[in-house]
């Protein structure tokens, strides 16, 4: 199982904080594409400026995944 957490406006758009997923996801991007394929509000995870973390460390979408990982998706933060 992989625990997926959603933060900020992703949490608001999806109406959930987290979920547990099982599947054969080689990379974080494989997981993200699986979620985007759900359609509707899930397409928000297809944004180019999406940030992610694996096991509480920032990473890129090509980061490999393993059973038991914790993944987080969150939007970039901008200031003015």
C-alpha positions in Angstrom: 0.0 0.0 0.0 1.0 3.6 -0.7 -0.4 6.4 1.4 -1.2 9.4 -0.7 -1.8 12.8 1.0 -3.4 15.9 -0.6 -2.6 19.4 0.7 -4.0 22.9 0.3 -6.3 23.5 -2.7 -5.8 19.9 -3.9 -7.4 18.7 -0.7 -10.2 21.1 -1.2 -10.8 20.2 -4.8 -10.7 16.4 -4.1 -12.6 16.6 -0.9 -10.2 14.4 1.0 -7.0 14.6 3.0 -5.5 11.2 2.0 -6.1 7.7 0.8 -4.4 4.3 0.7 -3.7 2.8 -2.8 -2.3 -0.4 -4.0 -1.0 -1.0 -7.4 2.1 -1.3 -9.5 3.4 2.2 -9.7 7.1 2.4 -10.7 7.4 6.1 -10.2 5.5 8.9 -8.5 4.4 10.1 -12.0 2.8 6.7 -12.7 0.8 7.1 -9.5 -0.2 10.7 -10.4 -1.3 9.7 -13.9 -3.4 6.9 -12.4 -5.1 9.5 -10.2 -5.6 12.0 -13.1 -7.2 9.2 -15.2 -10.1 9.2 -12.7 -11.3 12.3 -14.5 -13.3 15.2 -13.2 -11.8 16.9 -10.2 -8.8 14.6 -10.3 -7.5 16.3 -13.3 -6.2 19.1 -11.0 -3.3 16.8 -10.3 -2.3 17.1 -14.0 -1.0 20.7 -13.4 2.6 21.3 -14.5 3.5 23.2 -11.3 2.5 20.4 -9.0 4.9 19.7 -6.2 5.4 16.4 -4.5 7.2 14.6 -1.8 8.1 11.0 -1.1 8.5 9.9 2.6 8.4 13.6 3.6 11.2 14.7 1.2 10.7 16.9 -1.8 11.2 15.0 -5.0 10.5 15.0 -8.7 7.8 13.0 -10.5 10.4 10.5 -11.7 11.1 9.4 -8.1 10.7 5.6 -7.8 8.0 4.3 -5.5 8.0 1.2 -3.2 5.5 -0.5 -1.0 4.9 1.4 2.2 5.9 4.8 0.8 4.1 8.0 1.8 3.4 10.4 -1.1 2.2 14.0 -0.8 0.9 16.3 -3.6 0.7 20.0 -3.0 0.6 23.2 -5.2 3.5 25.5 -5.4 3.4 28.5 -3.1 3.8 32.0 -4.4 4.1 35.2 -2.5 3.7 38.8 -3.3 
